[in-house]
Amino acid sequence: MKRSRSAGASSPLNGIGRHDGESRRKRKEADISHALNVTPVDVAALRRMAISEGGLLSDNIRCQVWPRLLNVPTQNLPEKPEVVERENNKDYNQVLLDVQRSLRRFPPGMPDEQREGLQEELIDIILRVLKRNPQLHYYQGYHDIVVTFLLVLGERLATALVEKLSTHHLRDFMDPTMDNTKHILNYLMPIIERVNPEVHDYMQEAEVGTIFALSWLITWFGHVLSDFRHVVRLYDFFLACHPLMPIYFAAVIVLHREEEVLDCECDMASVHHLLSQIPQDLPYETLISRAGDLFVQFPPSELAREAASQQTAASTFKDFALASEQQRPDSVLRRRRREKQAALESSGAGPMAVVQPSATRRYIRLAVMGLTVALGAAAIAVVNTALEWAPKLDLHLFP
C-alpha cells in the first residue's frame, strides 16, 4: 500500500512567481531526467539536484533518485519481501509500541484501514532489516526514519533502501550502546563556537549539553517536524551528502535562533526546553544552504579533535531530569559579564576592548553565512565529499 499524494509537489521554487517557478521546476525535472538516463547515471548531478533549492520536487522523482543516491540496484528486487516471524523476535514488542504511537506520521485524513495496513508494513520492514543484519540494534526513533521511506517508496523499495541506510548512514546509531551517537552529538558545539562564540558560551554556561538535539539526529528530524514536505526535503539533502550533515543542520537551527537563546534564562532546564521545541516555520532552504556552507568551512576532520574532547553536562535524560529540579535564574552569568566589563574599564582598555570581539564575531558570521550551497562552489564541494565517502557503498552496482 502506498500513499497517493505527492508530498513534494509544493516546492519552494513556486514561491518566486508562478510562471518563473514553474519554468524552473520544469527545467530541473528535465535535468534530473537527463542525469538518470545517461550511461552511466550521473550520480554527482543527482546529488546537486537533491541539495539545490526545492530538492527533488516530488515523490515520483524520489522513487527514481533516492535508490541512486544510496546506490541500491532496483532491477533485481524480489516481487514480494519475505515474510517475517514476529512473535519470537526480541525487538517485536518495542517496535510494535513505537509504531502504534506513530499516528501523526501518516497523512491527515488517511483512512484507518490504509493507515493500519501501512503500520503493519512498517513493522515488517524494521524486523526484516534487523533479522538480515544481526549486528544492528533497534533504537527508539528508527521507525520515524523507516516510515518516511515507506510513505515515499512503498514496502518493496523501502526495505532495500532502509537496509542500505541502516548499514551506512545510520550505522553508529544502531550500536549496542549510545557511545558513537553521543560522539556525533559532540560535533554540535564546536560548529556553533566557530560561527557564534557568544551563543556557544551562553549554552556552555547554562550547561545544556546537546541532548536536546538527540531526537533530531537519530530520526533525521522526522520525529520533530509536522509537515511531511519538510521532512522529505531534508531527506533529499541528507541522502545526497556526507552522513554527518544532519549535525550541521542541527547547528544552523540553533544559530538561526540566536536571539531566542540569548534572551532565555541561562539555566539548563530553560535553554533545553527552548531548543527542544523546534519551530515549524523555519526557512528550510536557507538553513540547508547554511549547513552546506558550514560543512565546507569546517569539515568533520577539522572538528574531530574537539568533538572527541567534548564533555556533555546533560549526557543522559536522567541527568537532565535531576538538573531540571534545580532551576535557577541567569544572575550568575549576568554578574560575570558585569565583572568582566568593569575589569576592562578599570584597566583603561577603553570601549574598543568591549566592542571589538562582538564586531569580529559579526564579521566571521557574515563571512560564513555569505556563501551559497544552492548552485555554487560550496554545493560542488559538498557533493564531492559525499562522493568520496560513497565508494563504501559500491558505486558500480548500477549499469
LORO-109619 format. One record per atom (N, C-alpha, C): residue in one letter; x, y, z. Coordinates in steps of 0.05 Angstrom, whole numbers, padded with zeros to 5 digits, always signed. Each point is the difference from the previous one (the first is absolute). Last residue first. Layout:
<pases>
aXYZ
...
</pases>
This chain:
<pases>
p+00485-00003-00275
p+00011-00001-00027
p+00005+00028-00010
f+00006-00024+00106
f-00019+00007-00021
f+00013-00003-00028
l+00047-00017+00081
l-00022-00018+00000
l-00019+00006-00023
h+00084+00045+00031
h-00001-00014-00026
h-00023-00020-00001
l+00029+00057+00076
l-00012+00016-00021
l-00004-00015-00026
d+00015-00022+00106
d+00004-00014-00025
d-00015+00015-00022
l+00012+00025+00094
l-00025-00012-00006
l+00001-00015-00027
k+00073+00049+00035
k-00005-00021+00019
k-00026-00015-00005
p+00026+00078-00050
p+00010-00026-00010
p-00003-00022+00020
a-00026+00094+00021
a-00019-00019-00012
a+00012-00026-00010
w+00046+00081+00037
w-00009-00019+00020
w-00016-00023-00013
e+00030+00070-00054
e+00024-00013+00011
e-00008-00021+00021
l-00068+00052-00037
l+00009-00020-00019
l+00025-00013+00010
a-00035+00071+00050
a-00018-00022+00001
a+00009-00023-00018
t+00048+00080-00003
t+00005-00013+00026
t-00018-00025+00002
n-00014+00056-00073
n+00025-00015-00003
n+00007-00015+00025
v-00075+00057+00001
v-00005-00024-00016
v+00026-00017-00003
v+00007+00083+00045
v-00017-00019+00015
v-00004-00026-00015
a+00044+00070-00045
a+00017-00012+00021
a-00016-00020+00017
i-00047+00048-00066
i+00019-00018-00012
i+00017-00014+00020
a-00057+00068+00029
a-00015-00023-00007
a+00018-00021-00013
a+00037+00084+00021
a-00005-00016+00024
a-00015-00025-00006
a+00017+00063-00069
a+00023-00016+00007
a-00005-00017+00024
g-00090+00033-00044
g+00028+00009-00002
g+00021-00020+00008
l-00102+00002+00001
l+00011-00007-00026
l+00030+00005-00002
a-00049+00002+00087
a-00021-00007-00020
a+00012-00009-00026
v+00041+00033+00085
v+00004-00027-00008
v-00018-00008-00024
t+00049+00096+00038
t-00026-00013-00006
t+00006-00028-00011
l+00048+00084+00069
l+00002-00019-00022
l-00028-00011-00007
g+00017+00059+00074
g-00002+00014-00026
g+00002-00019-00023
m+00008-00018+00097
m-00026-00002-00011
m-00003+00012-00028
v+00084+00003+00047
v-00009-00028-00002
v-00027-00003-00014
a+00034+00086+00018
a+00017-00013-00020
a-00009-00029-00004
l-00042+00051+00067
l-00008+00009-00027
l+00016-00014-00021
r+00024-00015+00089
r-00026-00012-00006
r-00010+00008-00028
i+00080+00038+00033
i+00004-00029-00006
i-00027-00012-00008
y-00003+00089+00028
y+00014-00003-00026
y+00003-00029-00008
r-00034+00020+00085
r-00020+00006-00021
r+00012-00003-00028
r+00056-00011+00075
r-00018-00022-00003
r-00021+00004-00022
t+00057+00071+00022
t+00015-00022-00013
t-00018-00024-00004
a-00034+00072+00048
a+00003+00008-00028
a+00014-00022-00015
s-00007-00010+00093
s-00026-00003-00013
s+00001+00006-00029
p+00079+00014+00051
p-00007-00029-00003
p-00027-00004-00014
q+00027+00092+00019
q+00013-00014-00022
q-00006-00030-00002
v-00031+00063+00071
v-00015+00000-00025
v+00013-00018-00021
v+00040+00016+00087
v-00026-00013+00003
v-00014-00004-00026
a+00082+00046+00004
a+00006-00027+00010
a-00026-00016+00004
m-00001+00092-00026
m+00006-00018-00022
m+00005-00028+00009
p-00016+00074+00062
p-00024-00013-00011
p+00007-00020-00023
g+00076+00019+00076
g-00018+00017-00017
g-00022-00017-00013
a+00078-00019+00064
a+00000-00010-00028
a-00018+00016-00018
g+00023+00007+00098
g+00006+00021-00020
g+00000-00010-00028
s-00021-00045+00086
s+00027-00004-00010
s+00008+00021-00020
s-00088-00005+00037
s+00019+00009+00021
s+00029-00003-00009
e-00070-00031-00057
e-00001+00029+00003
e+00020+00010+00020
l-00009-00093-00011
l+00011+00011-00024
l+00001+00031+00002
a-00042-00048+00069
a+00029-00005+00001
a+00013+00013-00025
a-00094+00001+00005
a+00012+00018+00020
a+00030-00002+00001
q-00048-00061-00054
q+00000+00027-00012
q+00012+00020+00019
k-00009-00088+00031
k+00019+00001-00022
k+00002+00028-00012
e-00066-00017+00066
e+00027+00000+00012
e+00022+00003-00022
r-00090-00010-00026
r+00004+00027+00011
r+00028+00002+00012
r-00027-00084-00033
r+00003+00019-00022
r+00006+00028+00011
r-00020-00066+00063
r+00027-00004-00012
r+00005+00019-00023
r-00085-00001+00040
r+00019+00012+00018
r+00028-00003-00012
r-00070-00042-00046
r-00001+00029-00003
r+00020+00014+00018
l-00008-00093+00007
l+00012+00008-00026
l+00000+00030-00003
v-00044-00034+00075
v+00029-00005+00002
v+00014+00009-00025
s-00095+00002+00007
s+00013+00023+00013
s+00030-00004+00001
d-00080-00050-00041
d+00027+00003-00012
d+00015+00024+00013
p-00075-00068+00049
p+00001+00021-00020
p+00029+00004-00009
r-00036-00098+00031
r+00009+00025+00012
r+00000+00022-00022
q-00034-00111+00026
q+00001+00022-00018
q+00009+00025+00015
q-00007-00101+00020
q+00016+00020+00013
q+00003+00025-00018
e-00044-00081-00026
e-00012+00005+00026
e+00014+00023+00015
s+00031-00035-00083
s-00024+00016-00004
s-00014+00007+00026
a+00076-00058-00005
a+00008+00028-00001
a-00025+00018-00003
l-00012-00094-00001
l+00010+00009+00026
l+00006+00029+00000
a-00025-00039-00081
a-00023+00001+00018
a+00009+00010+00028
f+00067-00015-00065
f-00016+00024-00006
f-00024+00003+00019
d+00055-00077+00005
d+00015+00023+00009
d-00017+00026-00004
k-00036-00079-00035
k+00000+00000+00029
k+00014+00024+00012
f+00002-00015-00093
f-00025+00012+00008
f-00003-00001+00031
t+00098+00004-00041
t-00022-00018+00000
t-00025+00014+00009
s+00081+00047-00009
s+00006-00022-00018
s-00022-00021-00001
a+00023+00101+00028
a-00025-00015+00001
a+00002-00024-00018
a+00077+00052+00008
a-00011+00001+00027
a-00025-00017+00002
t+00085-00014-00066
t-00028+00008-00001
t-00012-00001+00028
q+00101+00011-00051
q-00013-00010+00025
q-00029+00010+00000
q+00081-00015-00081
q-00023+00014+00011
q-00010-00014+00026
s+00074-00024-00063
s+00006+00010+00027
s-00024+00013+00014
a+00000-00035-00091
a+00009-00022+00017
a+00004+00008+00029
a-00022+00064-00067
a-00023-00017+00005
a+00008-00023+00019
e+00068+00057-00031
e-00017+00014+00019
e-00024-00018+00008
r+00057-00032-00067
r+00014+00001+00025
r-00017+00013+00022
a-00033-00003-00090
a+00000-00026+00012
a+00013+00001+00028
l-00016+00070-00071
l-00014+00001+00025
l+00004-00025+00017
e+00035+00011-00089
e+00010+00023+00015
e-00011+00001+00028
s-00030-00065-00063
s+00028-00005+00007
s+00012+00022+00017
p-00089+00008-00037
p+00002-00017+00024
p+00029-00005+00009
p-00017+00091-00053
p-00006-00028-00006
p+00005-00017+00026
f-00019+00103-00024
f+00010-00015+00024
f-00005-00030-00003
q-00021+00061-00072
q+00018+00017+00016
q+00013-00016+00023
v-00065-00043-00055
v+00024+00007-00016
v+00020+00016+00017
f-00082-00021+00039
f+00015-00025-00005
f+00025+00005-00015
l-00059+00071+00014
l+00015-00006+00024
l+00016-00026-00004
d-00059+00027-00070
d+00023+00019+00003
d+00018-00008+00024
g-00080-00048-00012
g+00020-00007-00020
g+00024+00018+00001
a-00072+00021+00055
a+00012-00025+00009
a+00021-00009-00020
r-00052+00074-00024
r+00020+00007+00021
r+00014-00025+00011
s-00070-00010-00064
s+00023+00014-00012
s+00021+00005+00021
i-00080-00034+00031
i+00014-00021-00016
i+00025+00012-00012
l-00058+00059+00043
l+00015-00016+00019
l+00016-00022-00014
t-00058+00054-00052
t+00023+00016+00010
t+00017-00016+00019
e-00079-00040-00031
e+00019+00003-00022
e+00025+00016+00009
y-00073-00010+00062
y+00015-00025-00005
y+00021+00003-00022
p-00048+00062+00073
p+00006+00005-00028
p+00018-00023-00011
l-00075-00011+00082
l+00028+00006-00006
l+00004+00006-00030
d-00079-00021+00063
d+00000+00019-00023
d+00029+00008-00007
q-00028-00057+00074
q-00009-00014-00024
q+00001+00019-00025
p+00062-00008+00098
p-00021+00015-00015
p-00008-00015-00026
i+00036-00049+00091
i+00009+00010-00026
i-00022+00015-00014
q+00028-00028+00100
q-00025+00007-00013
q+00006+00012-00027
s+00070-00022+00058
s-00013-00025-00007
s-00027+00004-00014
l+00053+00073+00034
l+00012-00012-00024
l-00014-00025-00008
l-00029+00047+00079
l-00002+00017-00024
l+00010-00014-00024
h+00009-00044+00083
h-00028+00002-00008
h-00003+00017-00025
h+00086-00005+00039
h-00008-00026-00012
h-00029+00001-00010
v+00031+00074+00047
v+00012-00001-00027
v-00007-00026-00014
s-00030+00011+00089
s-00012+00020-00017
s+00011-00002-00029
a+00036-00056+00069
a-00028-00007-00006
a-00012+00019-00020
m+00090+00015+00032
m-00003-00023-00016
m-00029-00005-00009
d+00029+00100+00020
d+00002-00025+00015
d-00007-00023-00018
c-00003+00105-00011
c+00024-00016-00005
c+00002-00023+00021
e-00085+00054-00050
e+00013-00003+00025
e+00024-00019-00002
c-00027+00050-00090
c-00011-00021+00018
c+00015+00001+00027
d+00021+00053-00079
d-00021+00012+00016
d-00011-00020+00021
l+00065-00027-00065
l+00012+00020+00018
l-00020+00014+00018
v-00031-00063-00064
v+00018-00014+00019
v+00011+00021+00020
e-00053+00031-00072
e-00016-00014+00020
e+00017-00013+00021
e+00043+00043-00072
e-00013+00019+00018
e-00016-00014+00021
e+00041-00055-00068
e+00019+00014+00018
e-00013+00018+00020
r-00028-00068-00071
r-00016+00008+00023
r+00017+00015+00020
h+00037-00038-00079
h-00022+00016-00010
h-00016+00012+00023
l+00068-00062+00019
l+00011+00027-00008
l-00021+00018-00010
v-00024-00089+00019
v+00007+00014+00025
v+00010+00028-00006
i-00016-00055-00073
i-00025+00006+00013
i+00005+00016+00026
v+00073-00033-00048
v-00011+00024-00012
v-00027+00007+00011
a+00043-00080+00030
a+00015+00024+00008
a-00012+00025-00011
a-00034-00084-00028
a-00008+00006+00028
a+00014+00025+00010
f+00026-00032-00083
f-00026+00012-00001
f-00011+00007+00027
y+00080-00046-00005
y+00004+00027-00009
y-00027+00014-00003
i-00001-00090+00021
i+00009+00015+00024
i+00007+00029-00008
p-00028-00062-00069
p-00022+00007+00019
p+00010+00016+00025
m+00064-00034-00066
m-00014+00025-00007
m-00023+00006+00019
l+00064-00078-00005
l+00000+00018+00022
l-00016+00026-00006
p+00015-00072-00065
p-00017-00009+00021
p-00002+00019+00024
h+00019+00037-00101
h+00014-00016+00020
h-00018-00008+00023
c-00055+00024-00086
c+00024+00011+00013
c+00014-00021+00018
a-00086-00007-00050
a+00020+00009-00020
a+00026+00008+00012
l-00076-00028+00052
l+00008-00022-00016
l+00022+00007-00021
f-00039+00068+00056
f+00017-00018+00015
f+00010-00024-00017
f-00062+00063-00039
f+00026+00012+00007
f+00019-00019+00013
d-00089-00027-00018
d+00014+00004-00025
d+00029+00010+00005
y-00057-00005+00073
y+00011-00027-00007
y+00014+00002-00027
l-00045+00076+00031
l+00025-00005+00015
l+00012-00026-00007
r-00083+00019-00037
r+00020+00019-00011
r+00027-00003+00014
v-00074-00049+00031
v+00012-00012-00024
v+00019+00019-00013
v-00045+00032+00077
v+00016-00024+00007
v+00013-00011-00025
h-00060+00072-00009
h+00026+00009+00011
h+00018-00024+00007
r-00088-00017-00030
r+00015+00012-00021
r+00028+00009+00009
f-00066-00032+00061
f+00015-00021-00013
f+00016+00011-00023
d-00029+00048+00092
d-00007+00001-00028
d+00018-00019-00016
s+00011+00012+00095
s-00028-00009-00004
s-00008-00001-00030
l+00095-00014+00061
l-00012+00017-00020
l-00028-00010-00007
v+00060-00045+00061
v-00006+00026+00011
v-00013+00019-00020
h+00031-00093-00016
h-00017-00001+00024
h-00010+00028+00008
g+00062-00014-00073
g-00027-00010-00007
g-00019+00000+00024
f+00098+00024-00009
f-00021+00021+00005
f-00028-00010-00007
w+00075-00059+00001
w+00004+00018-00022
w-00023+00021+00000
t+00018-00065+00069
t-00024-00003-00017
t+00002+00016-00026
i+00068+00001+00069
i-00004-00029-00005
i-00025-00005-00016
l+00027+00092+00022
l+00021-00015-00014
l-00008-00028-00007
w-00057+00057+00051
w+00004+00011-00027
w+00018-00018-00016
s-00014-00019+00091
s-00022-00010-00017
s+00002+00011-00028
l+00065+00030+00063
l+00002-00029-00005
l-00022-00010-00018
a+00021+00092+00037
a+00001-00006-00029
a+00000-00030-00006
f+00000+00037+00089
f-00024+00010-00013
f-00001-00007-00029
i+00076-00019+00057
i-00021-00021+00000
i-00026+00010-00014
t+00090+00043+00020
t-00010-00004-00028
t-00023-00019-00001
g+00039+00072+00082
g+00009-00023-00015
g-00012-00002-00028
v-00009+00065+00077
v-00023-00013-00013
v+00009-00026-00014
e+00041+00075+00060
e+00005-00029+00003
e-00022-00016-00013
a+00017+00099+00007
a-00025-00013+00008
a+00003-00030+00005
e+00073+00049-00034
e-00006+00010+00027
e-00025-00012+00011
q+00023-00020-00088
q+00018-00013+00018
q-00005+00009+00029
m-00048+00042-00068
m-00009-00027+00003
m+00018-00016+00019
y+00026+00087-00022
y-00025+00001+00015
y-00011-00028+00005
d+00075+00011-00055
d+00007+00005+00028
d-00025+00000+00017
h-00012-00009-00094
h+00014-00023+00011
h+00006+00004+00030
v-00036+00072-00048
v-00020-00020+00005
v+00013-00025+00012
e+00059+00067-00024
e-00017+00009+00021
e-00022-00020+00007
p+00062-00013-00073
p+00011-00007+00026
p-00018+00009+00023
n-00016-00024-00104
n-00011+00019+00019
n+00010-00007+00028
v+00034-00046-00078
v-00017+00020-00013
v-00009+00022+00020
r+00054-00074+00028
r+00014+00013-00021
r-00016+00022-00013
e-00038-00054+00069
e+00021+00017+00010
e+00014+00015-00022
i-00064-00067-00020
i-00013+00025+00010
i+00022+00019+00009
i+00029-00084-00026
i-00010+00014-00023
i-00012+00027+00009
p+00030-00059+00067
p+00022+00012-00015
p-00009+00016-00024
m-00067-00048+00050
m+00010+00024+00013
m+00025+00012-00014
l-00040-00083-00034
l-00018+00023-00001
l+00012+00025+00012
y+00037-00092-00003
y+00008+00019-00022
y-00016+00026+00001
n-00018-00076+00058
n+00022+00018+00009
n+00011+00018-00021
l-00066-00069-00016
l-00012+00024+00012
l+00022+00020+00009
i+00028-00084-00032
i-00010+00017-00022
i-00013+00025+00011
h+00027-00062+00063
h+00024+00012-00013
h-00009+00018-00023
k-00065-00051+00045
k+00009+00023+00016
k+00024+00013-00013
t-00029-00078-00040
t-00020+00021-00004
t+00007+00025+00016
n+00053-00077+00011
n+00005+00013-00026
n-00020+00022-00006
d-00013-00051+00080
d+00026+00015+00001
d+00006+00014-00026
m-00077-00057+00036
m-00003+00026-00013
m+00026+00016-00002
t-00015-00113-00002
t-00001+00023+00018
t-00003+00026-00016
p-00001-00081-00047
p-00012-00009+00026
p-00002+00022+00020
d-00003+00029-00103
d+00019-00015+00017
d-00014-00009+00025
m-00033+00057-00074
m-00011-00027+00004
m+00021-00018+00014
f+00013+00092-00029
f-00023+00001+00018
f-00009-00027+00008
d+00070+00012-00064
d+00009+00007+00027
d-00023+00001+00020
r-00018-00016-00094
r+00014-00022+00014
r+00008+00006+00028
l-00048+00049-00076
l-00011-00003+00027
l+00015-00020+00018
h+00026+00020-00093
h-00005+00025+00013
h-00008-00002+00029
h+00019-00087-00041
h+00018+00021-00007
h-00006+00026+00016
t-00051-00082+00004
t+00027-00011+00001
t+00021+00021-00007
s-00094+00020-00003
s+00006-00010+00027
s+00028-00010+00003
l-00034+00027-00085
l+00003+00024+00017
l+00009-00010+00028
k-00022-00066-00062
k+00025+00013-00008
k+00005+00024+00019
e-00081-00044+00012
e+00022-00018+00007
e+00027+00013-00007
v-00078+00045-00026
v+00004+00002+00029
v+00022-00018+00009
l-00026-00003-00090
l+00014+00025+00006
l+00005+00002+00030
a-00049-00075-00032
a+00027-00001-00011
a+00016+00026+00008
t-00092-00007+00024
t+00016-00020+00014
t+00029+00000-00009
a-00064+00055-00044
a+00008+00011+00025
a+00018-00020+00016
l-00042-00025-00082
l+00024+00016-00004
l+00010+00011+00026
r-00078-00053+00005
r+00021-00015-00014
r+00026+00016-00003
e-00081+00039+00040
e+00014-00019+00016
e+00024-00013-00014
g-00030+00101-00026
g-00014-00026+00002
g+00017-00021+00013
l+00021+00098-00016
l+00009-00021-00019
l-00018-00025-00001
v-00014+00081+00057
v+00010+00010-00026
v+00002-00022-00020
l-00025-00018+00090
l-00020+00017-00012
l+00008+00010-00027
l+00061-00053+00050
l-00023-00016-00007
l-00021+00018-00014
f+00077+00040+00036
f+00006-00015-00025
f-00024-00016-00009
t-00009+00046+00081
t+00004+00019-00022
t+00006-00014-00026
v-00005-00050+00080
v-00026+00007-00010
v+00001+00021-00023
v+00080-00027+00046
v-00010-00021-00018
v-00027+00008-00011
i+00041+00056+00064
i+00014+00001-00026
i-00013-00020-00019
d-00032+00001+00087
d-00007+00026-00013
d+00014+00004-00027
h+00017-00076+00057
h-00025-00003-00016
h-00008+00026-00013
y+00074-00003+00060
y+00007-00012-00026
y-00025-00002-00018
g-00003+00028+00091
g+00004+00021-00019
g+00007-00010-00028
q+00024-00055+00087
q-00025+00015-00002
q+00005+00025-00017
y+00059-00088-00018
y-00002+00022+00020
y-00026+00014-00005
y+00055-00101-00025
y-00022+00018-00003
y+00002+00022+00021
h+00083-00055-00043
h-00017+00000+00024
h-00021+00022-00003
l+00073-00066-00064
l-00014+00025+00004
l-00019-00002+00024
q+00052-00073-00036
q+00019+00019+00013
q-00014+00027+00006
p-00042-00073-00049
p-00001-00003+00029
p+00019+00018+00015
n-00051-00003-00095
n+00025+00013+00009
n+00001-00002+00031
r-00073-00036-00050
r+00021-00003-00019
r+00027+00009+00010
k-00077+00013+00053
k+00005-00029-00002
k+00023-00005-00020
l-00032+00089+00011
l+00015-00009+00024
l+00007-00030-00002
v-00053+00038-00068
v+00027+00011-00001
v+00016-00010+00024
r-00090-00024-00002
r+00014-00013-00022
r+00029+00010-00002
l-00060+00040+00061
l+00008-00026+00009
l+00016-00015-00021
i-00036+00085-00023
i+00019+00002+00022
i+00011-00027+00009
i-00069+00003-00065
i+00025+00011-00011
i+00021+00000+00022
d-00088-00025+00025
d+00014-00020-00015
d+00027+00009-00011
i-00057+00062+00045
i+00011-00020+00019
i+00016-00021-00015
l-00046+00062-00053
l+00022+00013+00015
l+00013-00019+00019
e-00078-00027-00045
e+00023-00001-00017
e+00024+00013+00013
e-00080+00005+00046
e+00008-00028-00001
e+00025-00003-00018
q-00041+00084+00003
q+00014-00006+00025
q+00009-00029+00001
l-00052+00027-00073
l+00027+00011-00002
l+00016-00005+00026
g-00091-00025-00002
g+00016-00017-00018
g+00029+00010-00003
e-00060+00052+00050
e+00006-00024+00014
e+00016-00020-00017
r-00032+00079-00040
r+00021+00006+00019
r+00008-00025+00015
q-00073-00006-00059
q+00025+00003-00015
q+00023+00005+00020
e-00086-00006+00037
e+00008-00026-00011
e+00027+00002-00015
d-00042+00079+00035
d+00012-00017+00020
d+00010-00027-00011
p-00003+00089-00062
p-00019-00020+00012
p+00014-00018+00019
m+00036+00100-00017
m+00003-00027-00012
m-00019-00019+00013
g+00013+00094+00025
g-00023-00008-00016
g+00003-00028-00013
p+00089+00051+00024
p-00027+00006+00012
p-00022-00009-00018
p+00097-00049-00004
p-00015+00024-00011
p-00027+00004+00014
f+00078-00047+00056
f-00015-00007-00025
f-00016+00024-00009
r+00052-00002+00081
r+00019-00002-00023
r-00014-00007-00026
r-00042+00004+00088
r+00003+00026-00012
r+00020+00000-00023
l-00017-00080+00052
l-00024+00008-00015
l+00005+00027-00015
s+00056-00065+00059
s+00009+00015-00023
s-00023+00012-00017
r+00005-00063+00079
r+00001+00028+00008
r+00006+00018-00023
q-00001-00095-00010
q-00027+00008+00009
q-00001+00029+00008
v+00083-00037-00022
v-00016+00004-00024
v-00029+00008+00007
d+00061-00021+00070
d+00008+00025-00013
d-00018+00005-00025
l-00013-00081+00048
l-00008+00024+00017
l+00007+00026-00015
l+00029-00080-00040
l-00030+00002-00001
l-00009+00024+00016
v+00091-00022+00003
v-00007+00011-00026
v-00030+00004-00002
q+00032-00043+00077
q+00007+00029+00000
q-00007+00013-00027
n-00014-00093+00008
n-00018+00014+00018
n+00006+00030+00001
y+00056-00060-00054
y-00028+00004-00009
y-00017+00017+00018
d+00096-00033+00003
d-00006+00028-00002
d-00030+00005-00005
k+00041-00088+00007
k+00005+00014+00025
k-00008+00029-00001
n-00046-00084-00053
n+00020+00021-00005
n+00004+00017+00025
n-00064-00073-00018
n+00025-00008+00014
n+00022+00020-00005
e-00088+00014-00038
e-00004-00007+00028
e+00026-00006+00015
r-00009+00020-00098
r-00001+00022+00019
r+00003-00009+00029
e+00030-00029-00106
e-00011-00011+00024
e+00001+00021+00022
v-00005+00018-00109
v+00016+00001+00024
v-00015-00012+00024
v+00004-00008-00116
v-00017+00002+00024
v+00018+00000+00025
e+00035+00037-00096
e-00005-00024+00015
e-00016+00006+00025
p-00011+00060-00089
p+00019-00004+00021
p-00007-00025+00017
k-00025+00013-00104
k-00012+00002+00026
k+00022-00005+00021
e+00028+00008-00088
e-00027+00011-00004
e-00015+00003+00027
p+00108+00005-00006
p-00021-00020-00001
p-00027+00014-00003
l+00089+00045-00041
l-00014-00003+00026
l-00022-00021-00002
n+00065+00036-00068
n-00001-00028+00009
n-00014-00004+00027
q+00014+00086-00046
q-00010-00018-00021
q-00003-00028+00009
t+00036+00080+00048
t-00029-00006+00003
t-00009-00021-00019
p+00095+00037+00055
p-00011-00009-00026
p-00029-00009+00004
v+00058+00074+00056
v-00015-00025+00004
v-00011-00008-00027
n+00053+00081+00034
n+00012-00021-00016
n-00012-00027+00005
l-00023+00091+00034
l+00010-00021+00018
l+00013-00023-00014
l-00036+00072-00049
l+00017+00013+00020
l+00011-00020+00020
r-00061-00031-00065
r+00026+00007-00012
r+00018+00014+00020
p-00089-00021+00025
p+00016-00025-00003
p+00028+00006-00012
w-00060+00074+00007
w+00010-00009+00026
w+00015-00026-00002
v-00046+00038-00077
v+00027+00011+00007
v+00010-00010+00026
q-00087-00025-00039
q+00021-00006-00019
q+00028+00008+00009
c-00078+00017+00052
c+00001-00029-00004
c+00022-00008-00020
r-00018+00092+00015
r+00015-00013+00022
r+00002-00030-00003
i-00054+00050-00059
i+00028+00003-00006
i+00017-00013+00022
n-00091+00001+00014
n+00005-00016-00024
n+00030+00001-00008
d-00033+00055+00070
d+00005-00028+00008
d+00005-00018-00024
s+00025+00106-00006
s-00024-00017+00003
s+00008-00028+00008
l+00064+00079-00002
l-00026+00010-00011
l-00024-00018+00006
l+00100+00002+00025
l-00008-00018-00022
l-00029+00003-00009
g+00052+00082+00049
g+00006-00028+00002
g-00009-00016-00025
g-00004+00099+00028
g-00023-00017-00008
g+00005-00029+00002
e+00085+00060-00011
e-00026+00010+00009
e-00023-00017-00010
s+00093-00051+00006
s-00007+00027-00009
s-00030+00006+00006
i+00042-00087+00017
i+00009+00021+00018
i-00012+00027-00007
a-00015-00076-00055
a-00013-00005+00026
a+00008+00022+00020
m+00040+00002-00086
m-00029+00006-00002
m-00014-00004+00027
r+00090-00024-00007
r-00002+00029-00002
r-00030+00008-00001
r+00020-00091-00003
r+00006+00011+00027
r-00003+00030+00000
l-00007-00044-00082
l-00024-00005+00016
l+00004+00010+00028
a+00073+00005-00058
a-00021+00020-00008
a-00025-00005+00017
a+00070-00061+00011
a+00008+00026+00011
a-00021+00021-00007
v-00010-00087-00035
v-00007+00001+00028
v+00007+00027+00012
d-00021-00040-00098
d+00016+00023+00011
d-00008+00004+00029
v-00002-00093-00062
v-00016+00020+00013
v+00017+00021+00013
p+00047-00049-00081
p-00014-00009+00025
p-00016+00023+00011
t-00025+00007-00071
t+00014-00024+00008
t+00030+00006+00003
v-00103+00056+00006
v+00026-00003-00013
v+00013-00025+00010
n-00085+00031+00033
n-00001-00015-00025
n+00027-00002-00014
l-00020+00050+00083
l-00008-00028+00004
l+00004-00017-00025
a+00016+00093-00002
a+00020-00013+00017
a-00006-00029+00005
h-00063+00053-00048
h+00024-00004-00016
h+00021-00015+00017
s-00078+00026+00044
s-00006-00022-00020
s+00025-00006-00016
i+00004+00073+00058
i+00000-00025+00015
i-00004-00023-00019
d-00007+00085-00037
d+00028-00005+00007
d+00002-00026+00016
a-00086+00031-00022
a+00014-00009-00024
a+00029-00007+00006
e-00052+00038+00068
e-00009-00027-00006
e+00014-00012-00024
k+00017+00089+00022
k+00013-00018+00018
k-00009-00029-00004
r-00041+00068-00051
r+00028-00002-00008
r+00015-00020+00019
k-00089+00021+00020
k+00002-00017-00024
k+00028-00004-00009
r-00014+00059+00072
r-00007-00027+00008
r+00002-00019-00024
r+00011+00092-00014
r+00023-00012+00014
r-00005-00029+00007
s-00072+00048-00036
s+00021-00003-00020
s+00025-00013+00012
e-00071+00024+00056
e-00007-00024-00016
e+00021-00005-00021
g+00010+00077+00053
g+00003-00024+00016
g-00006-00025-00016
d-00015+00084-00039
d+00029-00005+00003
d+00005-00025+00015
h-00090+00028-00008
h+00011-00007-00026
h+00030-00008+00002
r-00045+00028+00080
r-00011-00024-00011
r+00013-00009-00027
g+00049+00051+00081
g-00016+00008-00023
g-00009-00024-00015
i+00051-00011+00077
i+00014+00023-00012
i-00015+00010-00025
g-00022-00079+00056
g-00004+00025+00015
g+00013+00024-00013
n+00005-00094-00028
n-00025+00013-00008
n-00005+00027+00013
l+00073-00060+00021
l+00005+00014-00025
l-00025+00015-00009
p+00003-00058+00076
p+00006+00028+00006
p+00006+00016-00026
s-00067-00085-00004
s+00028+00006+00003
s+00005+00029+00006
s-00077-00080+00000
s+00001+00028+00005
s+00029+00009+00006
a-00017-00091-00018
a-00012+00015-00022
a+00001+00030+00004
g+00030-00082+00054
g+00018+00021-00009
g-00011+00018-00021
a-00047-00076+00039
a+00007+00019+00021
a+00017+00022-00009
s-00076-00059-00048
s+00029+00005-00005
s+00009+00022+00020
r-00083-00079+00008
r+00008+00028-00005
r+00029+00002-00005
s-00044-00083+00020
s-00005+00009-00027
s+00009+00028-00005
r+00036-00086+00065
r-00017+00024+00000
r-00001+00012-00027
k+00010-00106+00017
k+00017+00024-00002
k-00018+00024-00001
m+00009-00117+00017
m-00017+00024+00000
m+00018+00025+00000
</pases>
